[in-house]
Amino acid sequence: MPPARPGGASDPGSLRKCTSAQMLLALRFPQHVAMFDKIRNWRVRRIVARRPIVESLWRDALRRCAPARRLGASDQATLRVLATLFLESKSLEPTKGLHLDDADRVLLAAHACVPILKLGLDWYDGWHSVIVYPDAFIPRRQQMDSAGVVHQTSTVMAGEAWGRGPVIVSWADVLNGEKKPGHNVVIHEMAHKLDMLNGDANGFPPLHRRMDRRVWSKVFSSAWDQLKEEQRNGDELPIDPYALESPAEFFAVASEQFFEGPATLRQHLPDVYRQLEQFYRQHPF
């Protein structure tokens, strides 16, 4: 695997808090930043007050979402606010006769917001819908090979994320996630969304200011080589072998493992664990 191509190392956590115009105001008139923060905080309080997640639904979501269940009380409270805002800002769209009740919607929002617990909902800006299929789905697309021949592809999928388009997930895979150690289709697709903030998904999301792009590339490339060698030797891999499909899938699968099975990731790929710890600003193990 060649090193993941860096797409920039700006600090999106700060960039997405303001529009370009607001950033110019901040340079000239710092007091305007506080004003925009007040407006945003007022809107958040208003949404949470008007559309709260009731206690019974939240307790049910914690019972069914292991990464959320492991959080401390303060982080669970933050996650609850993020899930409320997620449900307000994103459209959950069941298809093919699937019905999602309130408990299902809260559960999906809880899964989706685990990766941005310490980043903020701004990291999910630029897209608006989550399409939910009852089961695995088969998107049909045309693909041209190197000889110029067009083929019809029909791969069975549990989830998919489009650049500035929707996230698509299989509800059966959402519900069966806990039966597959280290698997979480919602976190997987949300990781792709974070990865795409630099453009194409390439396993290189926007890193925080104090993170080193060279270290990230070296760590993930070394881990890739290690896993490829273990695979050639017939060894059982510590993460889903699907991670070796591409750098983008490696990041998404490692993110699943980071939240769903952090002890395993830390034991077998400690450097990857530490990079994800810095990126997500969380310590699940």
C-alpha positions in Angstrom: 0.0 0.0 0.0 1.4 3.4 -0.9 1.2 6.0 1.9 -2.2 7.6 2.2 -2.2 10.8 0.2 -2.5 13.8 2.6 -5.4 16.1 1.6 -4.3 18.9 3.9 -3.7 19.4 7.6 -5.7 22.4 8.4 -7.7 22.5 11.6 -11.3 21.9 10.4 -12.6 21.9 14.0 -12.0 25.7 14.0 -12.7 26.3 10.3 -16.2 24.8 10.3 -17.3 27.0 13.3 -17.4 30.0 11.0 -18.2 30.8 7.5 -15.6 32.7 5.4 -17.3 36.0 6.1 -17.4 35.2 9.8 -13.7 34.4 9.8 -12.9 37.8 8.3 -15.0 39.4 10.9 -13.2 37.5 13.6 -9.9 38.9 12.3 -11.1 42.4 12.4 -13.6 42.3 15.2 -13.0 39.5 17.7 -16.2 40.4 19.5 -18.3 39.1 16.6 -17.0 35.5 17.3 -18.6 35.6 20.7 -21.8 36.9 19.1 -22.0 34.0 16.6 -21.3 31.5 19.4 -24.1 33.0 21.5 -26.5 32.6 18.5 -25.4 29.0 17.9 -25.7 28.1 21.6 -29.1 29.7 21.8 -30.3 27.7 18.8 -28.9 24.5 20.3 -30.7 25.1 23.6 -33.9 25.9 21.8 -33.8 22.7 19.7 -32.9 20.5 22.7 -35.7 22.1 24.7 -38.3 21.8 21.9 -37.4 18.3 20.7 -35.8 16.4 23.6 -35.0 12.7 23.4 -37.2 11.3 26.2 -35.4 9.3 28.9 -36.9 5.9 28.0 -35.7 6.2 24.4 -32.3 7.3 25.4 -31.9 4.5 27.9 -32.9 2.1 25.1 -30.3 3.5 22.8 -27.6 3.2 25.4 -28.6 -0.4 25.9 -28.3 -1.2 22.2 -25.2 1.0 21.4 -22.1 -0.4 23.1 -19.8 2.5 22.3 -22.3 4.9 23.8 -23.0 2.7 26.8 -19.3 2.7 27.7 -19.1 6.5 28.0 -19.1 8.3 31.3 -22.2 10.2 32.4 -20.9 13.6 31.1 -20.0 12.3 27.7 -23.4 10.4 27.5 -25.1 13.7 28.1 -23.1 15.4 25.4 -23.9 12.5 23.0 -27.6 12.9 23.8 -27.5 16.6 22.8 -25.6 15.7 19.6 -28.1 13.0 18.7 -30.9 15.5 19.2 -29.3 17.9 16.9 -28.5 15.1 14.4 -32.2 14.1 14.3 -33.1 17.8 13.7 -30.6 18.4 10.9 -30.6 15.1 9.1 -33.4 13.3 7.3 -33.7 9.6 8.1 -35.3 8.0 5.1 -36.4 4.3 5.4 -37.0 2.5 2.0 -38.7 -0.5 0.6 -41.4 -0.6 3.3 -39.1 -0.4 6.3 -40.5 1.5 9.3 -38.3 3.2 11.8 -40.0 4.1 15.1 -38.7 6.8 17.5 -36.5 4.3 19.3 -34.9 3.2 16.1 -34.2 6.8 15.0 -32.6 7.6 18.4 -30.4 4.5 18.2 -29.2 5.4 14.7 -28.4 8.9 15.8 -26.5 7.7 18.8 -24.3 5.4 16.6 -23.8 8.3 14.1 -22.7 10.8 16.7 -20.2 8.6 18.6 -17.3 9.5 16.2 -18.0 13.3 16.6 -18.5 13.3 20.3 -15.4 15.5 20.8 -15.5 17.1 17.3 -19.0 18.5 17.0 -21.8 18.3 14.6 -20.2 20.8 12.3 -18.0 17.9 11.0 -21.1 16.5 9.4 -22.0 19.7 7.5 -22.6 19.5 3.8 -25.0 16.5 3.6 -28.5 16.0 4.8 -29.9 12.4 4.6 -29.4 8.9 5.8 -31.2 6.3 3.6 -32.0 3.1 5.4 -32.6 -0.1 3.5 -34.2 -3.1 5.4 -31.3 -5.3 4.5 -28.1 -5.4 2.5 -28.5 -3.8 -0.9 -27.0 -4.1 -4.4 -26.3 -0.8 -6.2 -26.0 -1.4 -9.9 -23.4 0.7 -11.7 -21.4 0.7 -14.9 -17.6 0.5 -14.7 -15.1 0.7 -17.5 -12.0 -1.5 -17.3 -8.5 -0.7 -18.6 -9.4 -2.1 -22.0 -12.3 0.3 -22.3 -15.0 -2.4 -21.8 -18.0 -1.3 -19.7 -19.1 -3.8 -17.0 -22.3 -3.8 -14.9 -21.3 -4.1 -11.2 -23.6 -5.7 -8.6 -21.8 -5.9 -5.2 -23.8 -6.6 -2.1 -23.3 -3.8 0.4 -24.2 -3.1 4.0 -23.5 0.6 3.7 -22.3 3.4 1.4 -21.3 7.0 1.8 -21.5 9.5 -1.1 -19.2 12.6 -1.2 -21.7 15.4 -0.5 -24.6 13.1 -0.9 -26.4 10.7 1.5 -25.2 8.0 3.8 -26.8 4.6 3.1 -27.0 1.8 5.6 -28.7 -1.6 5.9 -30.9 -1.7 9.0 -30.3 -5.4 9.5 -26.6 -4.7 9.7 -27.2 -1.9 12.2 -29.1 -4.2 14.5 -26.7 -7.2 14.0 -23.6 -5.1 14.7 -23.1 -6.3 18.3 -23.2 -9.9 17.1 -20.0 -9.2 15.0 -17.2 -8.0 17.3 -15.6 -4.8 16.0 -18.3 -4.1 13.4 -20.5 -1.0 13.3 -21.8 -0.1 9.8 -23.0 3.4 10.9 -19.6 4.3 12.4 -17.9 2.9 9.3 -19.9 5.1 6.9 -19.6 8.1 9.2 -15.8 7.6 9.1 -16.0 7.7 5.3 -17.8 11.0 5.6 -15.1 12.4 7.8 -12.4 11.1 5.4 -14.2 12.9 2.5 -13.9 16.3 4.1 -10.6 16.6 2.2 -12.2 15.5 -1.0 -12.1 11.9 -2.1 -12.0 9.2 0.6 -8.3 8.2 0.8 -7.8 7.2 4.4 -6.5 10.7 5.3 -9.2 12.9 7.1 -8.4 16.5 8.0 -6.0 16.3 10.9 -5.9 18.6 13.8 -3.3 21.3 14.0 -0.9 19.4 16.3 -1.1 16.1 14.4 1.7 15.3 12.0 0.7 14.2 8.5 4.0 12.3 8.0 3.4 10.3 11.2 -0.2 9.4 10.2 1.0 8.2 6.8 3.9 6.2 8.3 1.7 4.5 11.0 -1.1 3.5 8.6 1.3 2.3 5.9 3.3 0.2 8.4 0.1 -1.3 9.8 -1.1 -2.1 6.2 2.2 -3.9 5.5 2.0 -5.8 8.7 -1.6 -6.9 8.1 -0.8 -7.9 4.5 2.1 -10.1 5.7 -0.1 -11.7 8.3 -2.7 -12.3 5.7 -0.2 -14.0 3.4 0.9 -16.2 6.3 -2.7 -17.3 6.8 -2.9 -15.6 10.2 -6.2 -14.4 11.7 -6.2 -10.6 11.4 -7.1 -8.5 14.5 -9.5 -6.4 12.3 -11.9 -7.2 9.5 -9.8 -8.1 6.4 -12.0 -5.7 4.4 -9.7 -3.1 5.7 -7.1 -4.1 3.2 -9.4 -3.2 0.2 -8.1 0.4 0.2 -6.7 3.1 2.4 -10.2 4.5 2.8 -11.6 1.2 4.0 -8.6 0.7 6.3 -9.4 4.0 8.0 -13.2 3.2 8.2 -12.6 -0.4 9.5 -10.0 0.8 12.0 -12.5 3.4 13.2 -15.1 0.7 13.8 -12.6 -1.3 15.8 -11.5 1.8 17.7 -15.0 2.3 19.1 -16.4 -1.2 19.1 -13.3 -3.2 20.2 -10.7 -0.7 21.4 -8.8 -3.2 23.5 -8.1 -5.4 20.5 -7.0 -2.5 18.3 -4.7 -1.1 21.1 -3.1 -4.5 21.6 -2.5 -5.5 18.0 -2.1 -2.1 16.3 -1.1 0.3 19.1 0.2 3.0 16.8 -3.0 3.1 14.8 -4.9 3.2 18.0 -2.9 6.3 19.2 -3.4 8.1 15.9 -7.2 7.5 16.1 -7.1 8.6 19.7 -5.7 11.9 18.7 -8.0 12.3 15.7 -11.2 11.5 17.5 -10.0 13.0 20.8 -11.5 10.1 22.6 -10.0 7.3 24.8 -12.5 4.4 24.5 -10.1 1.9 26.1 
